[in-house]
Amino acid sequence: MYPAHMEESIRKVEATRGRRLQETLRRLSSDEKEPLLREHHPDFIAGKMRQLAVGPNKGEYTPSELADLLEGNSRIDPDKIDLGRVDHDLDVLVIGGGGAGATAAVLAKQSGATVLLATKLRLGDANTVGAQAGTQAADRPNDSPLMHYLDTMGGGHFDNIPELVEALVKDAPEVIRWLETLGVNWDKNPDGSMHELSGGGASRLRLHSARDYTGLEEMRVLRDEVRNQGIRHLEFSPAVELLLDGRGHAAGAVLVNLETNELTVVRAKAVVMATGGAGRLHIQGFPTTNHYGATADGLVLAYRAGAQIIFLDTMQYHPTGAVYPMQILGQLVTEKVRTLGAQLVNAEGGQFIMSLEPRDVVAAAIIRECQGRGKGIATPAGQVGVWLDSPMIDMIRGEGSIARELPAMVRQFGRFGIDIVKEPMLVYPTLHYQNGGIRISADGSTSVAGLYAAGECGGGVHGRNRLIGNSTLDIFVFGRRAGKAAAEWSRKAAPGALSLDHVRRWQKGLEQAGLAGSRPVSPLLLPDYARPMADFLPDSARRSLPVQRVKLT
Amino acid sequence: MAELAHMVDVYVMGRHYRVPQGLTILTALEYCGYRVVRGCGCRAGFCGACATVYNFRNDAQLRYDLACQKTVEQDMYLVQIPFFPALKAIYDVDRLEPSGEQVLALYPDIVKCYGCNTCTKSCPQELETMWFMSDALRGDIRQVAVKSFDCVMCGLCAARCPQGLVPYNVALLCRRLYGHYLAPVSQHLEDRIAEIRAGKFDAEMDKLKKMGRGDLRRLYDQREIEPA
């Protein structure tokens, strides 16, 4: 049910649909993509990035919202914490309970390590469950890991770290089978062959899906496996600082109970960081597809402990976030809608970009169409978007295809009276993914000995732009590698006494740089969406508040 | 914001507030000043963290939904459910039989279902919960997998079952049994794994890894693309 002026525009979309069914736009060459990105992608807007003033990547650029947190003040005073009282003492601590964390925990346990998994919300509350479209793996006869490699490098603008991409594409088929052995239900043809689809920037059909609930299906199974394996896990217990030993090796973490503020000291011989992304920072005021806890905590902790980060000057804006109705503003409209054949169409019913270009290119083209050319459609709430012409799918693939392939999307829009089988969806880019992260090697190790990273908080594999289906692959490939490597490291590691000296040094560095007074407390832990009530606190009391509010739009 | 012109009356844990029309239950709670810690996850209808019950001022009948997806209506009584305890069987998925007996052995209470259909009525995903529970009893693992597939595991079915059954965990067991034991084998997947292990792509991969940016870019721009 759209307002009348939007219905009018839909009539134009319907009028051109027959012609567009026969029309295939050409893909852009690398030379054509570059100016489009430079002029219209949010990563290139001057003044939205800032050079980091402190830490291992001092001098490099990152969005100012993230820079604030990376340069933030610690939530704890090392002098007030008794590290002599250790609450948990084990081989491997996994921080984060999404796909990467759960996978690392299972593999570390299977490798013989004692494991504790600590997570900020519930086990499985992560961006993994929101991943809809699928997981890439080059397993069809006309495909190969080499083509997957080339697609991934091209999508990332050839900046990806080659060894990481090699690991990603060569492990991929094994990961698909591993997940099936655990009990994941892949979409298959009756003869057992995988039902695979194309994706933006992919040269072959290699997207493995589970309806449009792929990440949910993967996470349900992994979460169950963590429980079946008896892996200890602490929910609502985010890490607020890493612990190092005297040599600067990772040695555990300080956790806080989100509800009671009780601190827990964990000593571990290896730590796997799997804290996911940063969408809830609402960079440049964008809405996000990310879950409630996606606040870059792992980046902040690892950075403070001395880990290098990489490609943090590039964020992924998913081309198709929902724009209407306002209740689902910014929520993900899966790329699978386009892989199934739906085109992107402007207010006049015309195509303006081949809809299976890599995500940064499509996002930039939509922004150009709306902001640069004025051919977007405005909602009553003042948002602008373009049409994603879903009804085409049933015309191309036969009646019932939308219901079968996209039940989550049908349900989500159906709740608000929009039948995507009959009417298109209005979309605009939404903050989706952190392309970079903590720089890792092929075994998930970082520049801090004993510290591993996996999944969205890791960086290097996707270069400057991740392809569809490579994130749910990344979490399993590098979750498995990091879990195994951490367990192995823990067998040889002999950590010295626990220390928070790096936090003391960090605070001193902030003071010397004159930043301590102007930066927020970090990690952020959760965004604050509660409507601010009248502030009656005296200034003295506000200074002692444990949580500094970070302004979000 | 034209859509926000009207306000509706809601009751958060019994207390009266006026909130803009068009908010979801979750954003209405936040509008009222509540900062949610439990009972909020993906905020997009996929994780099941914000399962909620509500009713109306003059209509005591309980309704069920996800707080991040349900729009507030006049005179709604709202609450968030922070946690609900539920039984989960512990098993080694490699050592099971894909049979009804197996499901019964791990979840023996499912025979106590007396078909009240409360689970179906409480499902925010509108799944046929009672029907897949009866499929589970009959040992039709595939049907359970198909019918329960869109389950977000919010647990409302278990919270409302008068017999204390846990349909969402029973369904998860059946889906895992289906994936592990019953789904037909993908031969092309097995073949590719064997090829990778045998090193078939290693030499070419090394070449690609060493290739300069310009050559790689040419190769990329010229690659042939399979029609979608």
Contacts between the chains, C-beta under 8 A, distances in Angstrom:
chain1	res1	chain2	res2	distance
A	27	B	225	7.4
A	29	B	221	5.5
A	30	B	217	5.6
A	30	B	220	7.2
A	30	B	221	5.6
A	121	B	40	7.9
A	121	B	41	6.2
A	121	B	49	7.1
A	122	B	41	7.0
A	122	B	49	6.3
A	124	B	47	7.1
A	125	B	41	4.2
A	125	B	42	7.1
A	125	B	47	5.7
A	125	B	49	5.8
A	127	B	42	7.8
A	129	B	41	7.6
A	129	B	42	5.6
A	129	B	46	4.8
A	129	B	47	4.7
A	130	B	42	5.0
A	130	B	44	5.6
A	130	B	46	5.1
A	130	B	47	7.6
A	137	B	189	7.9
A	138	B	192	7.2
A	139	B	186	7.4
A	139	B	188	5.7
A	139	B	189	4.7
A	139	B	192	4.3
A	139	B	193	7.8
A	140	B	188	5.8
A	141	B	188	6.0
A	141	B	191	7.8
A	142	B	226	7.0
A	144	B	201	6.3
A	145	B	196	6.6
A	145	B	201	5.1
A	145	B	205	7.0
A	146	B	201	5.8
A	146	B	204	5.3
A	146	B	205	6.3
A	146	B	208	6.3
A	147	B	223	7.2
A	149	B	205	6.7
A	149	B	208	5.7
A	150	B	208	6.9
A	150	B	216	7.4
A	150	B	219	6.3
A	150	B	220	5.6
A	150	B	223	6.2
A	151	B	220	7.8
A	151	B	223	7.8
A	153	B	208	8.0
A	153	B	216	6.1
A	153	B	220	7.0
A	154	B	216	7.8
A	154	B	217	7.5
A	154	B	220	3.8
A	158	B	213	4.9
A	158	B	216	5.6
A	158	B	217	6.2
A	158	B	220	7.9
A	162	B	208	7.7
A	162	B	209	4.2
A	163	B	209	7.3
A	166	B	205	5.8
A	166	B	209	6.3
A	170	B	196	5.5
A	170	B	201	7.3
A	170	B	205	7.5
A	173	B	189	5.8
A	173	B	192	4.6
A	173	B	193	4.9
A	173	B	196	6.5
A	174	B	193	5.6
A	174	B	196	7.4
A	176	B	189	6.2
A	177	B	189	6.0
A	177	B	190	7.6
A	177	B	193	6.3
A	180	B	179	5.5
A	180	B	180	7.2
A	180	B	183	6.8
A	181	B	94	7.9
A	181	B	180	6.1
A	182	B	93	6.4
A	182	B	176	7.1
A	182	B	179	7.4
A	182	B	180	7.2
A	183	B	93	5.6
A	183	B	175	6.5
A	183	B	176	2.8
A	183	B	177	7.0
A	183	B	178	7.5
A	183	B	179	4.1
A	183	B	180	4.7
A	184	B	179	5.1
A	185	B	145	5.9
A	185	B	149	7.1
A	185	B	175	5.5
A	185	B	178	5.9
A	185	B	179	4.6
A	185	B	183	6.6
A	186	B	179	7.5
A	186	B	183	7.1
A	186	B	186	7.9
A	188	B	183	6.2
A	188	B	184	6.3
A	188	B	186	6.8
A	190	B	184	7.2
A	191	B	184	6.7
A	192	B	183	7.5
A	192	B	184	3.2
A	192	B	185	5.0
A	192	B	186	5.2
A	192	B	187	6.6
A	193	B	186	5.7
A	193	B	187	7.3
A	193	B	188	5.9
A	194	B	186	5.3
A	194	B	188	7.3
A	194	B	189	6.6
A	197	B	228	7.4
A	198	B	226	7.0
A	198	B	228	3.9
A	203	B	223	5.1
A	203	B	224	7.0
A	203	B	225	4.7
A	203	B	226	6.4
A	204	B	226	5.0
A	205	B	226	5.9
A	205	B	228	7.3
A	210	B	149	7.7
A	211	B	149	6.3
A	211	B	150	7.2
A	213	B	46	7.4
A	213	B	149	7.0
A	213	B	150	6.2
A	215	B	46	7.8
A	216	B	46	5.4
A	216	B	47	7.8
A	216	B	152	6.7
A	217	B	149	7.8
A	217	B	175	7.8
A	220	B	151	7.9
A	220	B	153	6.2
A	220	B	172	6.0
A	220	B	175	7.7
A	221	B	172	7.8
A	221	B	175	7.8
A	221	B	176	6.2
A	221	B	179	7.6
A	224	B	88	7.7
A	224	B	172	5.8
A	224	B	176	6.9
A	225	B	93	7.4
A	227	B	88	6.3
A	227	B	90	7.0
A	228	B	90	5.5
A	228	B	91	5.9
A	228	B	92	6.8
A	228	B	93	7.0
A	230	B	90	7.3
A	236	B	37	7.0
A	236	B	38	7.2
A	258	B	37	5.6
A	259	B	37	6.2
A	259	B	38	7.6
A	289	B	44	6.8
A	291	B	41	5.7
A	291	B	42	4.4
A	291	B	43	6.7
A	291	B	44	7.9
A	291	B	47	6.9
A	292	B	40	5.0
A	292	B	41	5.9
A	292	B	42	7.2
A	292	B	43	5.8
A	325	B	22	7.8
A	326	B	3	6.1
A	326	B	22	5.9
A	327	B	22	6.7
A	327	B	23	7.6
A	327	B	24	5.3
A	327	B	27	8.0
A	327	B	69	7.5
A	327	B	71	5.7
A	328	B	44	7.4
A	328	B	69	7.8
A	331	B	43	7.7
A	331	B	44	4.5
A	331	B	45	7.7
A	332	B	44	6.5
A	339	B	228	6.1
A	341	B	228	6.9
A	356	B	228	6.2
A	380	B	2	4.8
A	380	B	3	5.6
A	381	B	1	5.5
A	381	B	2	6.9
A	381	B	3	5.2
A	381	B	4	7.8
A	382	B	1	7.0
A	407	B	150	5.5
A	408	B	45	7.5
A	408	B	46	7.2
A	408	B	150	7.0
A	411	B	45	7.6
A	411	B	125	7.0
A	411	B	126	7.8
A	411	B	150	7.4
A	412	B	44	7.9
A	412	B	45	5.8
A	412	B	69	7.3
A	415	B	69	5.8
A	415	B	70	7.7
A	416	B	71	7.6
A	526	B	35	7.7
A	526	B	37	7.1
A	528	B	35	6.4
A	529	B	27	7.4
A	529	B	30	4.5
A	529	B	35	7.4
A	530	B	30	5.2
A	530	B	33	5.3
A	530	B	34	6.0
A	530	B	35	4.1
A	531	B	30	6.4
A	531	B	31	5.1
A	531	B	32	7.3
A	531	B	33	5.6
A	533	B	33	5.1
